Amino acid sequence: MTFNKIILLIAMIWTVGRFFRIWRQVRSGAVVVPPLVAANFVFALSIVLVIIFGISPLHLLWLFPVSFVFGIVLLFFSFGTKLILGFLAMLTIGQEKVTIQLFYRPGAYF
């Protein structure tokens, strides 16, 4: 196994692990931080693009921190917010009563 494949494998395991952790947080009613969910989406998209275009997986080393910036920027637009909230709502399918707790307190940041 080459170094590039190891980087790609680690990135894929980390991303799937983060999605699983988000799923568990939603199921248990724990607090979910939307920018981290958005960053995970952006990083997953980066992995898919690396695979599709056949570029070096070493690009994931700089795309990882950039995904956090793009994930936060994504939430500034209504499409990004609807995408993330739709994903979180989709994770609650099959439960009778669910409350998604987002880490947001009005007036606490200014």
Buried (B, 14 or more C-beta within 10 A) or exposed (E): EEEBEEBBEEBBEBBEEBBEBBBEBBEEEEEBEBBBBBBBBBBBBBBEEBEEEEEEBEBBEEBBEBBBEBBBEBBEEEEBBEBBBEBBEEBBEEEEEBEBEEEEEEEEEE
